[in-house]
């Protein structure tokens, strides 16, 4: 069964700092990769997704992620965070059975 | 860590019948649960927000009379797909927020196939 690992449980940083959240998956075949964000009290929103093509994917709100197939990774980055980026971030993967598998999530706290 | 379960994990039903899917938070009380639908190899689509003790809030385009949501207790929300049709075949995923930690947890999903 495929699994998704997010390395950081909780990240705390200051405004304007750079953010990188790690995500690794275990499935060896063709995968579709997603990053979602959930702001306090709200539902999940899609930040970005990778299906094929350019492994560097740009999403909304200045986020980007890079798919490195050899490392089974899909790390999320943002060069300069804002207080409004405080949220929980989920990496998700689906493969042949199309069911999404989620990582445990990373809580990001941005201090003003 | 906190766990959210869904039952059943997989269900096959005939067109025209109704199917109930349960979402339970196992070790925390969730005043709010979310129901999502996932089409093959696509992103999640929020269907509705389930609030304990009150009516669910449905997203635009989601038929509230077709997808009945009941959140009767702080640990259980149910989604009933009424008069199911083949186009309702999909994965249905719920999530619940642990108010103590503020973290969200996802159920494993229910695969519905309508024949």
Interface residues (C-beta under 8 A of the other chain):
Chain A: X32 X34 X36 X38 X40 X41 X43 X44 X46 X49 X51 X88 X90 X94 X98 X99 X100 X102 X104 X105 X107
Chain B: X1 X32 X34 X36 X38 X39 X40 X41 X43 X44 X46 X49 X91 X93 X95 X102 X103 X104 X106 X109 X111
